Amino acid sequence: MDIFRFIEDIKIHLKLTFAEVDRWFKKDKETLNHQPSNGGWTIQQILEHIYLTNFYLLILIEKGSKKAMKNSQDLDLESEIENYSFNKEKFDKVGEYGAFKWIRPEHMEPKGELCLGEIRNLINQQYLQCLHYLEVMKNGVGLLYKTTMTVNELGKINVYEYIYFLSLHAQRHVTQMKKNESETIKN
């Protein structure tokens, strides 16, 4: 796998996903606050959840990028790049709403403490943070640190894969928001 192509693919995925998430902030109040018949979250709550999840993932991404940079002093980056392989199929399931059971931690549940404008600004900042980490690690160094990801049994994943996971998670919830919106249209 070409790690530099992968980094570019992540940037494109982030751009498209975050642009799509941003469009949801422009919806009318009725659509944003519609309680789905299944008792799930409203679109506004989903947007807050995306922000909260990004917040906690970015803590891990920041730590991981620092450790990867530190590891670049002792580990053989060329060898890591040559031997890197990516399980795209397993990762892409993360972006599919309902593809598997997902139990989120309580601290990632929306509390309704932020207004829509604040959430939008914070998510836009998070997008820029992701791009920053990809730029800082553009030489492949993000391969040099791995952390365990229990979601969908992904196992040990590197810093790039964490950023891709963040983007896939948001994509997953875009599908959920579309389902909510289609329900409001029917009613």
MODELLER restraints for C-alpha pairs under 7 A, 6 or more apart:
rsr = mdl.restraints
at = mdl.atoms
rsr.add(forms.Gaussian(group=physical.xy_distance, feature=features.Distance(at['CA:1:A'], at['CA:84:A']), mean=6.29, stdev=0.5))
rsr.add(forms.Gaussian(group=physical.xy_distance, feature=features.Distance(at['CA:1:A'], at['CA:85:A']), mean=5.68, stdev=0.5))
rsr.add(forms.Gaussian(group=physical.xy_distance, feature=features.Distance(at['CA:3:A'], at['CA:81:A']), mean=6.62, stdev=0.5))
rsr.add(forms.Gaussian(group=physical.xy_distance, feature=features.Distance(at['CA:3:A'], at['CA:140:A']), mean=6.44, stdev=0.5))
rsr.add(forms.Gaussian(group=physical.xy_distance, feature=features.Distance(at['CA:7:A'], at['CA:134:A']), mean=6.98, stdev=0.5))
rsr.add(forms.Gaussian(group=physical.xy_distance, feature=features.Distance(at['CA:10:A'], at['CA:164:A']), mean=5.84, stdev=0.5))
rsr.add(forms.Gaussian(group=physical.xy_distance, feature=features.Distance(at['CA:11:A'], at['CA:131:A']), mean=6.90, stdev=0.5))
rsr.add(forms.Gaussian(group=physical.xy_distance, feature=features.Distance(at['CA:13:A'], at['CA:167:A']), mean=6.86, stdev=0.5))
rsr.add(forms.Gaussian(group=physical.xy_distance, feature=features.Distance(at['CA:14:A'], at['CA:167:A']), mean=5.57, stdev=0.5))
rsr.add(forms.Gaussian(group=physical.xy_distance, feature=features.Distance(at['CA:17:A'], at['CA:167:A']), mean=6.52, stdev=0.5))
rsr.add(forms.Gaussian(group=physical.xy_distance, feature=features.Distance(at['CA:17:A'], at['CA:170:A']), mean=6.85, stdev=0.5))
rsr.add(forms.Gaussian(group=physical.xy_distance, feature=features.Distance(at['CA:17:A'], at['CA:171:A']), mean=5.88, stdev=0.5))
rsr.add(forms.Gaussian(group=physical.xy_distance, feature=features.Distance(at['CA:18:A'], at['CA:127:A']), mean=6.84, stdev=0.5))
rsr.add(forms.Gaussian(group=physical.xy_distance, feature=features.Distance(at['CA:21:A'], at['CA:174:A']), mean=6.53, stdev=0.5))
rsr.add(forms.Gaussian(group=physical.xy_distance, feature=features.Distance(at['CA:22:A'], at['CA:120:A']), mean=6.96, stdev=0.5))
rsr.add(forms.Gaussian(group=physical.xy_distance, feature=features.Distance(at['CA:25:A'], at['CA:120:A']), mean=6.91, stdev=0.5))
rsr.add(forms.Gaussian(group=physical.xy_distance, feature=features.Distance(at['CA:31:A'], at['CA:181:A']), mean=6.12, stdev=0.5))
rsr.add(forms.Gaussian(group=physical.xy_distance, feature=features.Distance(at['CA:31:A'], at['CA:184:A']), mean=6.41, stdev=0.5))
rsr.add(forms.Gaussian(group=physical.xy_distance, feature=features.Distance(at['CA:32:A'], at['CA:42:A']), mean=6.32, stdev=0.5))
rsr.add(forms.Gaussian(group=physical.xy_distance, feature=features.Distance(at['CA:32:A'], at['CA:43:A']), mean=4.84, stdev=0.5))
rsr.add(forms.Gaussian(group=physical.xy_distance, feature=features.Distance(at['CA:32:A'], at['CA:44:A']), mean=5.21, stdev=0.5))
rsr.add(forms.Gaussian(group=physical.xy_distance, feature=features.Distance(at['CA:33:A'], at['CA:42:A']), mean=5.31, stdev=0.5))
rsr.add(forms.Gaussian(group=physical.xy_distance, feature=features.Distance(at['CA:33:A'], at['CA:43:A']), mean=6.35, stdev=0.5))
rsr.add(forms.Gaussian(group=physical.xy_distance, feature=features.Distance(at['CA:33:A'], at['CA:44:A']), mean=6.24, stdev=0.5))
rsr.add(forms.Gaussian(group=physical.xy_distance, feature=features.Distance(at['CA:34:A'], at['CA:42:A']), mean=5.54, stdev=0.5))
rsr.add(forms.Gaussian(group=physical.xy_distance, feature=features.Distance(at['CA:34:A'], at['CA:184:A']), mean=6.73, stdev=0.5))
rsr.add(forms.Gaussian(group=physical.xy_distance, feature=features.Distance(at['CA:35:A'], at['CA:41:A']), mean=6.55, stdev=0.5))
rsr.add(forms.Gaussian(group=physical.xy_distance, feature=features.Distance(at['CA:35:A'], at['CA:42:A']), mean=5.18, stdev=0.5))
rsr.add(forms.Gaussian(group=physical.xy_distance, feature=features.Distance(at['CA:36:A'], at['CA:42:A']), mean=6.71, stdev=0.5))
rsr.add(forms.Gaussian(group=physical.xy_distance, feature=features.Distance(at['CA:36:A'], at['CA:180:A']), mean=5.91, stdev=0.5))
rsr.add(forms.Gaussian(group=physical.xy_distance, feature=features.Distance(at['CA:43:A'], at['CA:177:A']), mean=5.58, stdev=0.5))
rsr.add(forms.Gaussian(group=physical.xy_distance, feature=features.Distance(at['CA:45:A'], at['CA:110:A']), mean=5.58, stdev=0.5))
rsr.add(forms.Gaussian(group=physical.xy_distance, feature=features.Distance(at['CA:46:A'], at['CA:173:A']), mean=6.90, stdev=0.5))
rsr.add(forms.Gaussian(group=physical.xy_distance, feature=features.Distance(at['CA:48:A'], at['CA:110:A']), mean=5.59, stdev=0.5))
rsr.add(forms.Gaussian(group=physical.xy_distance, feature=features.Distance(at['CA:48:A'], at['CA:119:A']), mean=6.23, stdev=0.5))
rsr.add(forms.Gaussian(group=physical.xy_distance, feature=features.Distance(at['CA:49:A'], at['CA:108:A']), mean=5.95, stdev=0.5))
rsr.add(forms.Gaussian(group=physical.xy_distance, feature=features.Distance(at['CA:49:A'], at['CA:109:A']), mean=5.79, stdev=0.5))
rsr.add(forms.Gaussian(group=physical.xy_distance, feature=features.Distance(at['CA:49:A'], at['CA:110:A']), mean=5.27, stdev=0.5))
rsr.add(forms.Gaussian(group=physical.xy_distance, feature=features.Distance(at['CA:50:A'], at['CA:170:A']), mean=5.99, stdev=0.5))
rsr.add(forms.Gaussian(group=physical.xy_distance, feature=features.Distance(at['CA:51:A'], at['CA:119:A']), mean=6.62, stdev=0.5))
rsr.add(forms.Gaussian(group=physical.xy_distance, feature=features.Distance(at['CA:51:A'], at['CA:122:A']), mean=6.96, stdev=0.5))
rsr.add(forms.Gaussian(group=physical.xy_distance, feature=features.Distance(at['CA:51:A'], at['CA:123:A']), mean=5.65, stdev=0.5))
rsr.add(forms.Gaussian(group=physical.xy_distance, feature=features.Distance(at['CA:52:A'], at['CA:108:A']), mean=5.29, stdev=0.5))
rsr.add(forms.Gaussian(group=physical.xy_distance, feature=features.Distance(at['CA:53:A'], at['CA:108:A']), mean=5.59, stdev=0.5))
rsr.add(forms.Gaussian(group=physical.xy_distance, feature=features.Distance(at['CA:54:A'], at['CA:126:A']), mean=7.00, stdev=0.5))
rsr.add(forms.Gaussian(group=physical.xy_distance, feature=features.Distance(at['CA:54:A'], at['CA:166:A']), mean=6.30, stdev=0.5))
rsr.add(forms.Gaussian(group=physical.xy_distance, feature=features.Distance(at['CA:57:A'], at['CA:166:A']), mean=6.85, stdev=0.5))
rsr.add(forms.Gaussian(group=physical.xy_distance, feature=features.Distance(at['CA:61:A'], at['CA:159:A']), mean=6.01, stdev=0.5))
rsr.add(forms.Gaussian(group=physical.xy_distance, feature=features.Distance(at['CA:61:A'], at['CA:162:A']), mean=6.62, stdev=0.5))
rsr.add(forms.Gaussian(group=physical.xy_distance, feature=features.Distance(at['CA:64:A'], at['CA:145:A']), mean=6.10, stdev=0.5))
rsr.add(forms.Gaussian(group=physical.xy_distance, feature=features.Distance(at['CA:64:A'], at['CA:159:A']), mean=5.92, stdev=0.5))
rsr.add(forms.Gaussian(group=physical.xy_distance, feature=features.Distance(at['CA:65:A'], at['CA:142:A']), mean=6.26, stdev=0.5))
rsr.add(forms.Gaussian(group=physical.xy_distance, feature=features.Distance(at['CA:65:A'], at['CA:159:A']), mean=6.38, stdev=0.5))
rsr.add(forms.Gaussian(group=physical.xy_distance, feature=features.Distance(at['CA:67:A'], at['CA:145:A']), mean=6.35, stdev=0.5))
rsr.add(forms.Gaussian(group=physical.xy_distance, feature=features.Distance(at['CA:68:A'], at['CA:141:A']), mean=6.03, stdev=0.5))
rsr.add(forms.Gaussian(group=physical.xy_distance, feature=features.Distance(at['CA:68:A'], at['CA:142:A']), mean=5.69, stdev=0.5))
rsr.add(forms.Gaussian(group=physical.xy_distance, feature=features.Distance(at['CA:68:A'], at['CA:144:A']), mean=4.86, stdev=0.5))
rsr.add(forms.Gaussian(group=physical.xy_distance, feature=features.Distance(at['CA:68:A'], at['CA:145:A']), mean=4.78, stdev=0.5))
rsr.add(forms.Gaussian(group=physical.xy_distance, feature=features.Distance(at['CA:69:A'], at['CA:141:A']), mean=6.40, stdev=0.5))
rsr.add(forms.Gaussian(group=physical.xy_distance, feature=features.Distance(at['CA:71:A'], at['CA:144:A']), mean=6.20, stdev=0.5))
rsr.add(forms.Gaussian(group=physical.xy_distance, feature=features.Distance(at['CA:72:A'], at['CA:141:A']), mean=6.49, stdev=0.5))
rsr.add(forms.Gaussian(group=physical.xy_distance, feature=features.Distance(at['CA:72:A'], at['CA:144:A']), mean=6.77, stdev=0.5))
rsr.add(forms.Gaussian(group=physical.xy_distance, feature=features.Distance(at['CA:77:A'], at['CA:141:A']), mean=6.62, stdev=0.5))
rsr.add(forms.Gaussian(group=physical.xy_distance, feature=features.Distance(at['CA:80:A'], at['CA:143:A']), mean=6.75, stdev=0.5))
rsr.add(forms.Gaussian(group=physical.xy_distance, feature=features.Distance(at['CA:81:A'], at['CA:140:A']), mean=6.75, stdev=0.5))
rsr.add(forms.Gaussian(group=physical.xy_distance, feature=features.Distance(at['CA:93:A'], at['CA:99:A']), mean=6.02, stdev=0.5))
rsr.add(forms.Gaussian(group=physical.xy_distance, feature=features.Distance(at['CA:94:A'], at['CA:168:A']), mean=5.91, stdev=0.5))
rsr.add(forms.Gaussian(group=physical.xy_distance, feature=features.Distance(at['CA:94:A'], at['CA:169:A']), mean=6.26, stdev=0.5))
rsr.add(forms.Gaussian(group=physical.xy_distance, feature=features.Distance(at['CA:94:A'], at['CA:172:A']), mean=6.96, stdev=0.5))
rsr.add(forms.Gaussian(group=physical.xy_distance, feature=features.Distance(at['CA:95:A'], at['CA:168:A']), mean=4.31, stdev=0.5))
rsr.add(forms.Gaussian(group=physical.xy_distance, feature=features.Distance(at['CA:95:A'], at['CA:169:A']), mean=5.57, stdev=0.5))
rsr.add(forms.Gaussian(group=physical.xy_distance, feature=features.Distance(at['CA:95:A'], at['CA:171:A']), mean=5.40, stdev=0.5))
rsr.add(forms.Gaussian(group=physical.xy_distance, feature=features.Distance(at['CA:95:A'], at['CA:172:A']), mean=4.35, stdev=0.5))
rsr.add(forms.Gaussian(group=physical.xy_distance, feature=features.Distance(at['CA:96:A'], at['CA:172:A']), mean=5.16, stdev=0.5))
rsr.add(forms.Gaussian(group=physical.xy_distance, feature=features.Distance(at['CA:97:A'], at['CA:172:A']), mean=4.81, stdev=0.5))
rsr.add(forms.Gaussian(group=physical.xy_distance, feature=features.Distance(at['CA:97:A'], at['CA:173:A']), mean=6.78, stdev=0.5))
rsr.add(forms.Gaussian(group=physical.xy_distance, feature=features.Distance(at['CA:97:A'], at['CA:175:A']), mean=6.23, stdev=0.5))
rsr.add(forms.Gaussian(group=physical.xy_distance, feature=features.Distance(at['CA:97:A'], at['CA:176:A']), mean=6.54, stdev=0.5))
rsr.add(forms.Gaussian(group=physical.xy_distance, feature=features.Distance(at['CA:130:A'], at['CA:163:A']), mean=6.64, stdev=0.5))
rsr.add(forms.Gaussian(group=physical.xy_distance, feature=features.Distance(at['CA:142:A'], at['CA:158:A']), mean=6.31, stdev=0.5))
rsr.add(forms.Gaussian(group=physical.xy_distance, feature=features.Distance(at['CA:142:A'], at['CA:159:A']), mean=5.03, stdev=0.5))
rsr.add(forms.Gaussian(group=physical.xy_distance, feature=features.Distance(at['CA:142:A'], at['CA:160:A']), mean=5.81, stdev=0.5))
rsr.add(forms.Gaussian(group=physical.xy_distance, feature=features.Distance(at['CA:143:A'], at['CA:158:A']), mean=5.32, stdev=0.5))
rsr.add(forms.Gaussian(group=physical.xy_distance, feature=features.Distance(at['CA:143:A'], at['CA:159:A']), mean=6.52, stdev=0.5))
rsr.add(forms.Gaussian(group=physical.xy_distance, feature=features.Distance(at['CA:145:A'], at['CA:158:A']), mean=5.56, stdev=0.5))
rsr.add(forms.Gaussian(group=physical.xy_distance, feature=features.Distance(at['CA:145:A'], at['CA:159:A']), mean=6.57, stdev=0.5))
rsr.add(forms.Gaussian(group=physical.xy_distance, feature=features.Distance(at['CA:146:A'], at['CA:156:A']), mean=5.56, stdev=0.5))
rsr.add(forms.Gaussian(group=physical.xy_distance, feature=features.Distance(at['CA:146:A'], at['CA:157:A']), mean=4.97, stdev=0.5))
rsr.add(forms.Gaussian(group=physical.xy_distance, feature=features.Distance(at['CA:146:A'], at['CA:158:A']), mean=4.22, stdev=0.5))
rsr.add(forms.Gaussian(group=physical.xy_distance, feature=features.Distance(at['CA:146:A'], at['CA:159:A']), mean=6.58, stdev=0.5))
rsr.add(forms.Gaussian(group=physical.xy_distance, feature=features.Distance(at['CA:147:A'], at['CA:156:A']), mean=5.11, stdev=0.5))
rsr.add(forms.Gaussian(group=physical.xy_distance, feature=features.Distance(at['CA:147:A'], at['CA:157:A']), mean=5.55, stdev=0.5))
rsr.add(forms.Gaussian(group=physical.xy_distance, feature=features.Distance(at['CA:147:A'], at['CA:158:A']), mean=6.54, stdev=0.5))
rsr.add(forms.Gaussian(group=physical.xy_distance, feature=features.Distance(at['CA:148:A'], at['CA:155:A']), mean=5.01, stdev=0.5))
rsr.add(forms.Gaussian(group=physical.xy_distance, feature=features.Distance(at['CA:148:A'], at['CA:156:A']), mean=4.16, stdev=0.5))
rsr.add(forms.Gaussian(group=physical.xy_distance, feature=features.Distance(at['CA:148:A'], at['CA:157:A']), mean=6.13, stdev=0.5))
rsr.add(forms.Gaussian(group=physical.xy_distance, feature=features.Distance(at['CA:149:A'], at['CA:155:A']), mean=5.12, stdev=0.5))
rsr.add(forms.Gaussian(group=physical.xy_distance, feature=features.Distance(at['CA:149:A'], at['CA:156:A']), mean=6.11, stdev=0.5))
rsr.add(forms.Gaussian(group=physical.xy_distance, feature=features.Distance(at['CA:149:A'], at['CA:157:A']), mean=6.63, stdev=0.5))
